[in-house]
Amino acid sequence: MATDKTKQEKELTVEERLKALYDLQTILSEIDRIKTIRGELPLEVQDLEDEIAGLGTRIQNYKDEIAQLNAGIRDQHKAIDEAAALIDKYTAQQDNVRNNREFDFLSKEIEYQHLNIELAEKKINDFSRQIEQKHADVEVADNHLADREHILAEKKGELNEIVSETKQDEEKLREQAKKLEVKIEPRLLAAFKRIRKNARNGLGIVYIQRNACGGCFNRIPPQRQMEIKMHKKVIVCEYCGRIMIDPELAGVAPEVHATLK
């Protein structure tokens, strides 16, 4: 089987290889057209999915911060209870002091605990304001998330519809492309794919149009045009590097000058 395939490749003329290469280009250009129909939708869907994931992380971070602030409020309430207990304790001890010095000491401790209560209440108020702001942030992010999810659903619906409409055609074209590729010399095929990848319009092989390259539109000398028409060797444009083929072999009437699309 491998021997027969190698023999078939050797038997193909340059003309046949060029024709197969041009047919391959025609198929690949049609696949490119299908991708163009899809437009930027795949990228838009990916961007929306990334944005939604980011919003989800942001909302969770807000909720974690709210939980930490609530824990802080609980700690401050506990501190207030402890300070109040100490105030009651020191107040009771003032009834049993032996001198003014002990009374003054207990008074300062009571005053200190009152300050602790005031500080704790200040922190509670501060934490409460932060929680209120975080809840507002969550609400804004939730609304934005719902909006993004709605748009994502629409974009996915559009993309799925386009894909379902074009998938069968694209699969058939890809199968045809695979069958043509085996007819083309590996090195020539690799060169074609490299040229096509670097070409702005995805054209790796072009025909002569108005005595010029159909890719970059630079003028081709008459002698060079004659060599291209002879199909004796693979010739590339000296300006853009695309493989050249004459219109007749490409199946294009001489008077048609539109580029392959």
ChimeraX commands (.cxc) that place a marker at each C-alpha (Angstrom):
marker #1 position 0.00,0.00,0.00 radius 0.5
marker #1 position 2.79,2.43,1.01 radius 0.5
marker #1 position 4.76,1.46,-2.14 radius 0.5
marker #1 position 1.75,2.19,-4.38 radius 0.5
marker #1 position 1.28,5.54,-2.69 radius 0.5
marker #1 position 4.94,6.46,-3.18 radius 0.5
marker #1 position 4.73,5.38,-6.81 radius 0.5
marker #1 position 1.61,7.52,-7.32 radius 0.5
marker #1 position 3.39,10.55,-5.83 radius 0.5
marker #1 position 6.37,10.04,-8.14 radius 0.5
marker #1 position 4.15,9.70,-11.18 radius 0.5
marker #1 position 2.36,13.02,-10.54 radius 0.5
marker #1 position 3.65,15.79,-12.75 radius 0.5
marker #1 position 4.35,19.29,-11.56 radius 0.5
marker #1 position 1.20,20.39,-13.39 radius 0.5
marker #1 position -0.89,17.82,-11.54 radius 0.5
marker #1 position 0.62,18.79,-8.23 radius 0.5
marker #1 position -0.02,22.47,-8.86 radius 0.5
marker #1 position -3.61,21.71,-9.85 radius 0.5
marker #1 position -4.09,19.61,-6.70 radius 0.5
marker #1 position -2.53,22.39,-4.65 radius 0.5
marker #1 position -4.85,25.00,-6.16 radius 0.5
marker #1 position -7.87,22.76,-5.57 radius 0.5
marker #1 position -6.71,22.37,-1.97 radius 0.5
marker #1 position -6.44,26.14,-1.67 radius 0.5
marker #1 position -9.99,26.52,-2.99 radius 0.5
marker #1 position -11.29,24.11,-0.33 radius 0.5
marker #1 position -9.29,25.73,2.47 radius 0.5
marker #1 position -10.50,29.17,1.40 radius 0.5
marker #1 position -14.08,27.92,1.67 radius 0.5
marker #1 position -13.33,26.64,5.18 radius 0.5
marker #1 position -11.90,30.08,5.98 radius 0.5
marker #1 position -15.10,31.63,4.66 radius 0.5
marker #1 position -17.14,29.45,7.01 radius 0.5
marker #1 position -14.96,30.54,9.91 radius 0.5
marker #1 position -15.50,34.14,8.88 radius 0.5
marker #1 position -19.26,33.58,9.02 radius 0.5
marker #1 position -18.81,32.65,12.65 radius 0.5
marker #1 position -16.97,35.92,13.01 radius 0.5
marker #1 position -15.77,36.93,16.44 radius 0.5
marker #1 position -18.45,34.91,18.23 radius 0.5
marker #1 position -16.09,32.21,19.60 radius 0.5
marker #1 position -13.80,34.90,21.02 radius 0.5
marker #1 position -16.76,36.87,22.37 radius 0.5
marker #1 position -18.09,33.73,24.07 radius 0.5
marker #1 position -14.67,33.02,25.60 radius 0.5
marker #1 position -14.31,36.61,26.81 radius 0.5
marker #1 position -17.77,36.51,28.38 radius 0.5
marker #1 position -17.02,33.19,30.10 radius 0.5
marker #1 position -13.78,34.65,31.49 radius 0.5
marker #1 position -15.59,37.80,32.64 radius 0.5
marker #1 position -18.32,35.74,34.33 radius 0.5
marker #1 position -15.71,33.62,36.10 radius 0.5
marker #1 position -14.01,36.82,37.28 radius 0.5
marker #1 position -17.31,38.24,38.53 radius 0.5
marker #1 position -18.03,35.03,40.39 radius 0.5
marker #1 position -14.63,35.24,42.09 radius 0.5
marker #1 position -15.21,38.91,42.94 radius 0.5
marker #1 position -18.63,38.20,44.46 radius 0.5
marker #1 position -17.22,35.34,46.52 radius 0.5
marker #1 position -14.42,37.61,47.76 radius 0.5
marker #1 position -17.01,40.20,48.83 radius 0.5
marker #1 position -18.95,37.52,50.70 radius 0.5
marker #1 position -15.77,36.28,52.40 radius 0.5
marker #1 position -14.97,39.85,53.46 radius 0.5
marker #1 position -18.51,40.27,54.82 radius 0.5
marker #1 position -18.10,37.06,56.81 radius 0.5
marker #1 position -14.81,38.35,58.24 radius 0.5
marker #1 position -16.39,41.69,59.16 radius 0.5
marker #1 position -19.31,39.93,60.88 radius 0.5
marker #1 position -16.79,37.85,62.79 radius 0.5
marker #1 position -15.08,41.09,63.80 radius 0.5
marker #1 position -18.38,42.51,65.03 radius 0.5
marker #1 position -18.96,39.40,67.13 radius 0.5
marker #1 position -15.50,39.77,68.62 radius 0.5
marker #1 position -16.18,43.41,69.49 radius 0.5
marker #1 position -19.52,42.52,71.14 radius 0.5
marker #1 position -17.66,39.93,73.16 radius 0.5
marker #1 position -15.09,42.56,74.14 radius 0.5
marker #1 position -17.93,44.90,75.23 radius 0.5
marker #1 position -19.48,42.16,77.36 radius 0.5
marker #1 position -16.11,41.45,78.97 radius 0.5
marker #1 position -15.51,45.16,79.62 radius 0.5
marker #1 position -19.00,45.57,81.10 radius 0.5
marker #1 position -18.39,42.61,83.38 radius 0.5
marker #1 position -15.12,44.17,84.57 radius 0.5
marker #1 position -16.88,47.49,85.19 radius 0.5
marker #1 position -19.45,45.72,87.38 radius 0.5
marker #1 position -16.65,43.89,89.17 radius 0.5
marker #1 position -14.55,47.00,89.80 radius 0.5
marker #1 position -17.63,49.02,90.82 radius 0.5
marker #1 position -18.50,46.38,93.44 radius 0.5
marker #1 position -14.92,46.36,94.69 radius 0.5
marker #1 position -15.03,50.13,95.26 radius 0.5
marker #1 position -17.47,49.51,98.11 radius 0.5
marker #1 position -14.83,47.56,99.96 radius 0.5
marker #1 position -11.69,49.63,99.40 radius 0.5
marker #1 position -9.42,50.43,102.33 radius 0.5
marker #1 position -8.06,53.73,101.09 radius 0.5
marker #1 position -8.34,56.42,98.42 radius 0.5
marker #1 position -5.46,54.94,96.50 radius 0.5
marker #1 position -7.33,51.68,95.87 radius 0.5
marker #1 position -10.48,53.63,95.02 radius 0.5
marker #1 position -8.62,55.77,92.48 radius 0.5
marker #1 position -7.01,52.66,90.95 radius 0.5
marker #1 position -10.39,51.00,90.50 radius 0.5
marker #1 position -11.84,54.22,89.08 radius 0.5
marker #1 position -9.11,54.33,86.44 radius 0.5
marker #1 position -9.75,50.70,85.57 radius 0.5
marker #1 position -13.47,51.43,85.21 radius 0.5
marker #1 position -12.68,54.43,83.04 radius 0.5
marker #1 position -10.31,52.30,80.94 radius 0.5
marker #1 position -13.02,49.68,80.37 radius 0.5
marker #1 position -15.48,52.40,79.34 radius 0.5
marker #1 position -12.91,53.53,76.77 radius 0.5
marker #1 position -12.61,49.91,75.58 radius 0.5
marker #1 position -16.39,49.80,75.15 radius 0.5
marker #1 position -16.38,53.06,73.19 radius 0.5
marker #1 position -13.56,51.76,70.97 radius 0.5
marker #1 position -15.40,48.47,70.39 radius 0.5
marker #1 position -18.62,50.33,69.52 radius 0.5
marker #1 position -16.66,52.51,67.09 radius 0.5
marker #1 position -15.23,49.41,65.43 radius 0.5
marker #1 position -18.68,47.83,65.25 radius 0.5
marker #1 position -20.04,50.93,63.52 radius 0.5
marker #1 position -17.08,50.96,61.15 radius 0.5
marker #1 position -17.48,47.25,60.36 radius 0.5
marker #1 position -21.22,47.74,59.85 radius 0.5
marker #1 position -20.62,50.51,57.31 radius 0.5
marker #1 position -18.12,48.31,55.48 radius 0.5
marker #1 position -20.62,45.45,55.44 radius 0.5
marker #1 position -23.29,47.75,54.04 radius 0.5
marker #1 position -20.90,48.84,51.28 radius 0.5
marker #1 position -19.89,45.23,50.55 radius 0.5
marker #1 position -23.55,44.24,50.23 radius 0.5
marker #1 position -24.02,47.10,47.76 radius 0.5
marker #1 position -20.95,45.88,45.84 radius 0.5
marker #1 position -22.38,42.35,45.78 radius 0.5
marker #1 position -25.68,43.64,44.45 radius 0.5
marker #1 position -23.96,45.58,41.66 radius 0.5
marker #1 position -21.78,42.59,40.78 radius 0.5
marker #1 position -24.80,40.23,40.88 radius 0.5
marker #1 position -26.70,42.46,38.47 radius 0.5
marker #1 position -23.69,42.70,36.18 radius 0.5
marker #1 position -23.23,38.93,36.38 radius 0.5
marker #1 position -26.88,38.31,35.47 radius 0.5
marker #1 position -26.51,40.68,32.50 radius 0.5
marker #1 position -23.33,38.96,31.30 radius 0.5
marker #1 position -24.91,35.51,31.69 radius 0.5
marker #1 position -27.90,36.65,29.63 radius 0.5
marker #1 position -25.64,37.96,26.86 radius 0.5
marker #1 position -23.53,34.78,27.01 radius 0.5
marker #1 position -26.62,32.63,26.55 radius 0.5
marker #1 position -27.58,34.68,23.48 radius 0.5
marker #1 position -24.06,34.53,22.02 radius 0.5
marker #1 position -23.84,30.78,22.61 radius 0.5
marker #1 position -27.20,30.33,20.95 radius 0.5
marker #1 position -26.02,32.29,17.90 radius 0.5
marker #1 position -22.75,30.37,17.77 radius 0.5
marker #1 position -24.41,26.97,18.15 radius 0.5
marker #1 position -26.87,27.86,15.39 radius 0.5
marker #1 position -24.08,28.90,13.02 radius 0.5
marker #1 position -21.96,25.88,13.91 radius 0.5
marker #1 position -24.87,23.48,13.37 radius 0.5
marker #1 position -25.56,25.08,9.99 radius 0.5
marker #1 position -21.95,24.93,8.81 radius 0.5
marker #1 position -20.50,21.93,10.65 radius 0.5
marker #1 position -21.54,19.33,8.08 radius 0.5
marker #1 position -20.23,21.42,5.19 radius 0.5
marker #1 position -16.96,22.07,6.99 radius 0.5
marker #1 position -16.47,18.37,7.77 radius 0.5
marker #1 position -17.01,17.45,4.12 radius 0.5
marker #1 position -14.53,20.09,3.02 radius 0.5
marker #1 position -11.94,18.88,5.50 radius 0.5
marker #1 position -12.32,15.31,4.22 radius 0.5
marker #1 position -11.83,16.55,0.66 radius 0.5
marker #1 position -8.76,18.50,1.78 radius 0.5
marker #1 position -7.25,15.38,3.37 radius 0.5
marker #1 position -7.70,13.40,0.14 radius 0.5
marker #1 position -5.97,16.13,-1.86 radius 0.5
marker #1 position -3.09,16.48,0.57 radius 0.5
marker #1 position -1.91,12.90,-0.04 radius 0.5
marker #1 position -1.46,13.75,-3.73 radius 0.5
marker #1 position 0.93,16.59,-2.98 radius 0.5
marker #1 position 4.62,16.16,-2.26 radius 0.5
marker #1 position 5.15,16.55,1.52 radius 0.5
marker #1 position 7.79,19.26,1.18 radius 0.5
marker #1 position 5.61,21.23,-1.25 radius 0.5
marker #1 position 2.60,20.79,1.00 radius 0.5
marker #1 position 4.58,21.95,4.04 radius 0.5
marker #1 position 5.82,25.00,2.15 radius 0.5
marker #1 position 2.28,25.79,1.00 radius 0.5
marker #1 position 0.93,25.59,4.54 radius 0.5
marker #1 position 3.74,27.81,5.82 radius 0.5
marker #1 position 3.06,30.43,3.12 radius 0.5
marker #1 position -0.68,30.26,3.77 radius 0.5
marker #1 position -0.21,30.71,7.50 radius 0.5
marker #1 position 1.84,33.86,6.99 radius 0.5
marker #1 position -0.39,35.31,4.26 radius 0.5
marker #1 position -2.89,37.94,5.37 radius 0.5
marker #1 position -5.69,36.47,3.22 radius 0.5
marker #1 position -4.70,32.84,3.73 radius 0.5
marker #1 position -3.70,32.32,0.08 radius 0.5
marker #1 position -0.67,30.08,-0.44 radius 0.5
marker #1 position -1.10,29.70,-4.19 radius 0.5
marker #1 position -2.44,32.34,-6.59 radius 0.5
marker #1 position -2.89,32.72,-10.34 radius 0.5
marker #1 position -1.62,35.51,-12.57 radius 0.5
marker #1 position -3.95,38.49,-12.87 radius 0.5
marker #1 position -3.30,41.26,-15.38 radius 0.5
marker #1 position 0.33,40.18,-15.64 radius 0.5
marker #1 position 0.74,40.45,-11.88 radius 0.5
marker #1 position 0.82,38.19,-8.84 radius 0.5
marker #1 position -2.71,37.51,-7.63 radius 0.5
marker #1 position -1.52,37.80,-4.04 radius 0.5
marker #1 position 0.62,40.92,-3.78 radius 0.5
marker #1 position -0.21,42.35,-7.26 radius 0.5
marker #1 position 3.41,43.03,-8.15 radius 0.5
marker #1 position 4.11,42.79,-11.86 radius 0.5
marker #1 position 5.52,39.51,-13.20 radius 0.5
marker #1 position 8.03,39.72,-16.09 radius 0.5
marker #1 position 6.88,38.07,-19.39 radius 0.5
marker #1 position 9.65,35.46,-19.22 radius 0.5
marker #1 position 8.55,34.49,-15.71 radius 0.5
marker #1 position 4.95,34.25,-16.85 radius 0.5
marker #1 position 6.00,31.92,-19.64 radius 0.5
marker #1 position 7.82,29.66,-17.16 radius 0.5
marker #1 position 4.69,29.55,-15.00 radius 0.5
marker #1 position 2.55,28.55,-18.01 radius 0.5
marker #1 position 4.94,25.72,-18.88 radius 0.5
marker #1 position 4.31,23.94,-15.56 radius 0.5
marker #1 position 7.82,22.52,-15.52 radius 0.5
marker #1 position 8.64,23.55,-11.98 radius 0.5
marker #1 position 7.09,25.18,-8.96 radius 0.5
marker #1 position 7.61,28.94,-9.14 radius 0.5
marker #1 position 7.01,31.37,-6.30 radius 0.5
marker #1 position 6.47,35.12,-6.39 radius 0.5
marker #1 position 9.76,36.88,-5.72 radius 0.5
marker #1 position 7.93,39.56,-3.74 radius 0.5
marker #1 position 5.44,37.73,-1.48 radius 0.5
marker #1 position 6.65,34.12,-1.74 radius 0.5
marker #1 position 3.28,32.71,-2.85 radius 0.5
marker #1 position 3.25,29.77,-5.25 radius 0.5
marker #1 position 2.25,30.85,-8.75 radius 0.5
marker #1 position -0.11,29.13,-11.18 radius 0.5
marker #1 position -1.45,30.29,-14.53 radius 0.5
marker #1 position -5.20,31.05,-14.80 radius 0.5
marker #1 position -5.86,28.28,-17.33 radius 0.5
marker #1 position -4.56,25.57,-15.02 radius 0.5
marker #1 position -6.52,27.13,-12.18 radius 0.5
marker #1 position -9.66,26.88,-14.30 radius 0.5
marker #1 position -10.12,30.64,-14.42 radius 0.5
marker #1 position -10.97,32.46,-17.64 radius 0.5
marker #1 position -8.24,34.93,-18.65 radius 0.5
marker #1 position -10.61,37.89,-18.50 radius 0.5
marker #1 position -11.62,37.15,-14.89 radius 0.5
marker #1 position -9.40,39.12,-12.58 radius 0.5
marker #1 position -11.01,38.69,-9.18 radius 0.5
marker #1 position -8.80,37.12,-6.53 radius 0.5
marker #1 position -9.57,33.72,-5.08 radius 0.5
marker #1 position -11.85,34.11,-2.08 radius 0.5
marker link #1:1,2 radius 0.2
marker link #1:2,3 radius 0.2
marker link #1:3,4 radius 0.2
marker link #1:4,5 radius 0.2
marker link #1:5,6 radius 0.2
marker link #1:6,7 radius 0.2
marker link #1:7,8 radius 0.2
marker link #1:8,9 radius 0.2
marker link #1:9,10 radius 0.2
marker link #1:10,11 radius 0.2
marker link #1:11,12 radius 0.2
marker link #1:12,13 radius 0.2
marker link #1:13,14 radius 0.2
marker link #1:14,15 radius 0.2
marker link #1:15,16 radius 0.2
marker link #1:16,17 radius 0.2
marker link #1:17,18 radius 0.2
marker link #1:18,19 radius 0.2
marker link #1:19,20 radius 0.2
marker link #1:20,21 radius 0.2
marker link #1:21,22 radius 0.2
marker link #1:22,23 radius 0.2
marker link #1:23,24 radius 0.2
marker link #1:24,25 radius 0.2
marker link #1:25,26 radius 0.2
marker link #1:26,27 radius 0.2
marker link #1:27,28 radius 0.2
marker link #1:28,29 radius 0.2
marker link #1:29,30 radius 0.2
marker link #1:30,31 radius 0.2
marker link #1:31,32 radius 0.2
marker link #1:32,33 radius 0.2
marker link #1:33,34 radius 0.2
marker link #1:34,35 radius 0.2
marker link #1:35,36 radius 0.2
marker link #1:36,37 radius 0.2
marker link #1:37,38 radius 0.2
marker link #1:38,39 radius 0.2
marker link #1:39,40 radius 0.2
marker link #1:40,41 radius 0.2
marker link #1:41,42 radius 0.2
marker link #1:42,43 radius 0.2
marker link #1:43,44 radius 0.2
marker link #1:44,45 radius 0.2
marker link #1:45,46 radius 0.2
marker link #1:46,47 radius 0.2
marker link #1:47,48 radius 0.2
marker link #1:48,49 radius 0.2
marker link #1:49,50 radius 0.2
marker link #1:50,51 radius 0.2
marker link #1:51,52 radius 0.2
marker link #1:52,53 radius 0.2
marker link #1:53,54 radius 0.2
marker link #1:54,55 radius 0.2
marker link #1:55,56 radius 0.2
marker link #1:56,57 radius 0.2
marker link #1:57,58 radius 0.2
marker link #1:58,59 radius 0.2
marker link #1:59,60 radius 0.2
marker link #1:60,61 radius 0.2
marker link #1:61,62 radius 0.2
marker link #1:62,63 radius 0.2
marker link #1:63,64 radius 0.2
marker link #1:64,65 radius 0.2
marker link #1:65,66 radius 0.2
marker link #1:66,67 radius 0.2
marker link #1:67,68 radius 0.2
marker link #1:68,69 radius 0.2
marker link #1:69,70 radius 0.2
marker link #1:70,71 radius 0.2
marker link #1:71,72 radius 0.2
marker link #1:72,73 radius 0.2
marker link #1:73,74 radius 0.2
marker link #1:74,75 radius 0.2
marker link #1:75,76 radius 0.2
marker link #1:76,77 radius 0.2
marker link #1:77,78 radius 0.2
marker link #1:78,79 radius 0.2
marker link #1:79,80 radius 0.2
marker link #1:80,81 radius 0.2
marker link #1:81,82 radius 0.2
marker link #1:82,83 radius 0.2
marker link #1:83,84 radius 0.2
marker link #1:84,85 radius 0.2
marker link #1:85,86 radius 0.2
marker link #1:86,87 radius 0.2
marker link #1:87,88 radius 0.2
marker link #1:88,89 radius 0.2
marker link #1:89,90 radius 0.2
marker link #1:90,91 radius 0.2
marker link #1:91,92 radius 0.2
marker link #1:92,93 radius 0.2
marker link #1:93,94 radius 0.2
marker link #1:94,95 radius 0.2
marker link #1:95,96 radius 0.2
marker link #1:96,97 radius 0.2
marker link #1:97,98 radius 0.2
marker link #1:98,99 radius 0.2
marker link #1:99,100 radius 0.2
marker link #1:100,101 radius 0.2
marker link #1:101,102 radius 0.2
marker link #1:102,103 radius 0.2
marker link #1:103,104 radius 0.2
marker link #1:104,105 radius 0.2
marker link #1:105,106 radius 0.2
marker link #1:106,107 radius 0.2
marker link #1:107,108 radius 0.2
marker link #1:108,109 radius 0.2
marker link #1:109,110 radius 0.2
marker link #1:110,111 radius 0.2
marker link #1:111,112 radius 0.2
marker link #1:112,113 radius 0.2
marker link #1:113,114 radius 0.2
marker link #1:114,115 radius 0.2
marker link #1:115,116 radius 0.2
marker link #1:116,117 radius 0.2
marker link #1:117,118 radius 0.2
marker link #1:118,119 radius 0.2
marker link #1:119,120 radius 0.2
marker link #1:120,121 radius 0.2
marker link #1:121,122 radius 0.2
marker link #1:122,123 radius 0.2
marker link #1:123,124 radius 0.2
marker link #1:124,125 radius 0.2
marker link #1:125,126 radius 0.2
marker link #1:126,127 radius 0.2
marker link #1:127,128 radius 0.2
marker link #1:128,129 radius 0.2
marker link #1:129,130 radius 0.2
marker link #1:130,131 radius 0.2
marker link #1:131,132 radius 0.2
marker link #1:132,133 radius 0.2
marker link #1:133,134 radius 0.2
marker link #1:134,135 radius 0.2
marker link #1:135,136 radius 0.2
marker link #1:136,137 radius 0.2
marker link #1:137,138 radius 0.2
marker link #1:138,139 radius 0.2
marker link #1:139,140 radius 0.2
marker link #1:140,141 radius 0.2
marker link #1:141,142 radius 0.2
marker link #1:142,143 radius 0.2
marker link #1:143,144 radius 0.2
marker link #1:144,145 radius 0.2
marker link #1:145,146 radius 0.2
marker link #1:146,147 radius 0.2
marker link #1:147,148 radius 0.2
marker link #1:148,149 radius 0.2
marker link #1:149,150 radius 0.2
marker link #1:150,151 radius 0.2
marker link #1:151,152 radius 0.2
marker link #1:152,153 radius 0.2
marker link #1:153,154 radius 0.2
marker link #1:154,155 radius 0.2
marker link #1:155,156 radius 0.2
marker link #1:156,157 radius 0.2
marker link #1:157,158 radius 0.2
marker link #1:158,159 radius 0.2
marker link #1:159,160 radius 0.2
marker link #1:160,161 radius 0.2
marker link #1:161,162 radius 0.2
marker link #1:162,163 radius 0.2
marker link #1:163,164 radius 0.2
marker link #1:164,165 radius 0.2
marker link #1:165,166 radius 0.2
marker link #1:166,167 radius 0.2
marker link #1:167,168 radius 0.2
marker link #1:168,169 radius 0.2
marker link #1:169,170 radius 0.2
marker link #1:170,171 radius 0.2
marker link #1:171,172 radius 0.2
marker link #1:172,173 radius 0.2
marker link #1:173,174 radius 0.2
marker link #1:174,175 radius 0.2
marker link #1:175,176 radius 0.2
marker link #1:176,177 radius 0.2
marker link #1:177,178 radius 0.2
marker link #1:178,179 radius 0.2
marker link #1:179,180 radius 0.2
marker link #1:180,181 radius 0.2
marker link #1:181,182 radius 0.2
marker link #1:182,183 radius 0.2
marker link #1:183,184 radius 0.2
marker link #1:184,185 radius 0.2
marker link #1:185,186 radius 0.2
marker link #1:186,187 radius 0.2
marker link #1:187,188 radius 0.2
marker link #1:188,189 radius 0.2
marker link #1:189,190 radius 0.2
marker link #1:190,191 radius 0.2
marker link #1:191,192 radius 0.2
marker link #1:192,193 radius 0.2
marker link #1:193,194 radius 0.2
marker link #1:194,195 radius 0.2
marker link #1:195,196 radius 0.2
marker link #1:196,197 radius 0.2
marker link #1:197,198 radius 0.2
marker link #1:198,199 radius 0.2
marker link #1:199,200 radius 0.2
marker link #1:200,201 radius 0.2
marker link #1:201,202 radius 0.2
marker link #1:202,203 radius 0.2
marker link #1:203,204 radius 0.2
marker link #1:204,205 radius 0.2
marker link #1:205,206 radius 0.2
marker link #1:206,207 radius 0.2
marker link #1:207,208 radius 0.2
marker link #1:208,209 radius 0.2
marker link #1:209,210 radius 0.2
marker link #1:210,211 radius 0.2
marker link #1:211,212 radius 0.2
marker link #1:212,213 radius 0.2
marker link #1:213,214 radius 0.2
marker link #1:214,215 radius 0.2
marker link #1:215,216 radius 0.2
marker link #1:216,217 radius 0.2
marker link #1:217,218 radius 0.2
marker link #1:218,219 radius 0.2
marker link #1:219,220 radius 0.2
marker link #1:220,221 radius 0.2
marker link #1:221,222 radius 0.2
marker link #1:222,223 radius 0.2
marker link #1:223,224 radius 0.2
marker link #1:224,225 radius 0.2
marker link #1:225,226 radius 0.2
marker link #1:226,227 radius 0.2
marker link #1:227,228 radius 0.2
marker link #1:228,229 radius 0.2
marker link #1:229,230 radius 0.2
marker link #1:230,231 radius 0.2
marker link #1:231,232 radius 0.2
marker link #1:232,233 radius 0.2
marker link #1:233,234 radius 0.2
marker link #1:234,235 radius 0.2
marker link #1:235,236 radius 0.2
marker link #1:236,237 radius 0.2
marker link #1:237,238 radius 0.2
marker link #1:238,239 radius 0.2
marker link #1:239,240 radius 0.2
marker link #1:240,241 radius 0.2
marker link #1:241,242 radius 0.2
marker link #1:242,243 radius 0.2
marker link #1:243,244 radius 0.2
marker link #1:244,245 radius 0.2
marker link #1:245,246 radius 0.2
marker link #1:246,247 radius 0.2
marker link #1:247,248 radius 0.2
marker link #1:248,249 radius 0.2
marker link #1:249,250 radius 0.2
marker link #1:250,251 radius 0.2
marker link #1:251,252 radius 0.2
marker link #1:252,253 radius 0.2
marker link #1:253,254 radius 0.2
marker link #1:254,255 radius 0.2
marker link #1:255,256 radius 0.2
marker link #1:256,257 radius 0.2
marker link #1:257,258 radius 0.2
marker link #1:258,259 radius 0.2
marker link #1:259,260 radius 0.2
marker link #1:260,261 radius 0.2
view
